[in-house]
Amino acid sequence: MNIDIYRKFIFYLSLFGIAISILAGFYDVIFGSLWEFIHLILEFIEQFLDDLVAHIFRTGLQARQMIVFYIMLAIGGALIYLVWKMLVEMSRSVSQNLKNEWTELSSAIVSDWKSMSMTNRVIWVSVFLLVNYLATFLLF
């Protein structure tokens, strides 16, 4: 049996379960705090740019607000573009890693299944069905 591959699979499955549990349990706290933090950062940046534009250009309030708005719009557009490019590359590499891991795991499972005796196969299938049967009582 390929114990290392199964350990890696269980580790990844556990990490996925923990992430889902945290998001399901604390989504309002996590996302609420995240949006508040982002809003505070944007307010600080806006105030800094407002003071900088007022000091450099010596303009009125309305012109200063317009200049700050377009500066923030340009910075935001550039950041969105950079994040988009980064996400595309990241998703491409994660997809390739998942394909490689899946190929390795499926070949290990197939080779282990072929090497098992009929008795062990029946035991594995029975345990799988029993666990799923009992899980339906806990989940539904």
N, C-alpha and C positions, 0 to 999 in steps of 0.2 A: 504494500500500500504506500502511496505517496503522502506521507504525513505532513510534510512541509507545505505542499499545495493545499491540503485541506485546512491546515492552520491559517494560512494566508487568506483563504476564502472565508473562514469563520471570523477572522479579524476584520476584514472589509465589511462583512455583513453586520457585525457588531457596531462598527463605526457608523454605518448607515442607519441602524436602528437608534443609536444614541442621538444622532443629528435630528432624525424625525421626531423623537420623543421631546427633545429640547424645543424644537420649533412648534410642535403641537401644544406643549405645555405652557410656554412662555412667549407666544407670538406677540401678544399685545404689549408686554413689557419690553421685549427686544426691539420690535419695530417702532413702538412709540418713542423709546429713548433714542433710537437711531435717528429718527426724523427730527427730534428736538435738537440733537447734537449737530446735525447737518444745518438746521435753521440757524443755530447760534453761530456756527462757522461762517455762513453766508452773511449774517448781519455784521460780524466783525470785519469781514472783507469789504463789505459795502461801506461801512463807516470809515475804514482806512482809505479806500479809494476816494470817497467824498472829501475827506480832509486833504488828501494829496492833490486832487483836482482843484480844490478851492485855493490851496497854497500856490500851485503852479500857474493856473490860468486866471485867477481872480475873477470868476464869473458869478452870475446870479444863481439863485437856488434852482430855478427851472432848467437852465442850461447845464448846471452841474449835475443834476439828476439824470438828464438825458445822456451826458457823456459817460457817467458811471454805469448807466444801464447798458449802453453799447459795449463798453469795456467788459462788463460781466458777461454779456451775451457772447462776445468773441472768445473769452476764456472758457466759458461753459461749452461752447461748440467744439473748441479744440480738445477739451477734456473728454467729451462724449466720443469724438472721433478716435482718440487714443485708446480709450477703454474698449470701444468696439473692436479695434484692431487686435488688442490684447486678448479679448474674449474669443475671437475667431481662432487665434493661434493656440490658446489654451484648450479650447474645445477640440481642436484637431489633435493635439497631443494626448489629451485624455481619452479621446475616442480610439486612437491607435493603441494606447496602453490597455484599455478595456478589451479590445479585440485580441490582443496578445494574451492577456490573462485568461480570457474566456477559452481560447484555443487550448492553452495549457491545462486548464481545469477540466475541460470536456474530454481531452485525450487521456488525462489521468483517471477520470471516472470511468471511461469506457474500458481502459485497460484493467482497472481493478474489478469492474463488473464481469469482464470475460474470465478473469482468474478465479472468481468465486465459485464455490460449489453450489449446487441447486438448493441445498438446505440453507446456506447463508443468504442466497438471493431471496428465498421465501421469508426468512427472518427479517431482512431489511425492508422488504415491501410491506410486511405485516406491521412492523414498527412505524413506518411512514404513515400507513393508513390509520393506525391507532392514535398517533399523535395528532393528525389532522382531525380525526373524529372528536377527540377530547378538546381540541382547540376551538371547535365550533360551539361547544357549550360555554366556554369562557368568553368568546367574542360576541356571540349573538344571543 
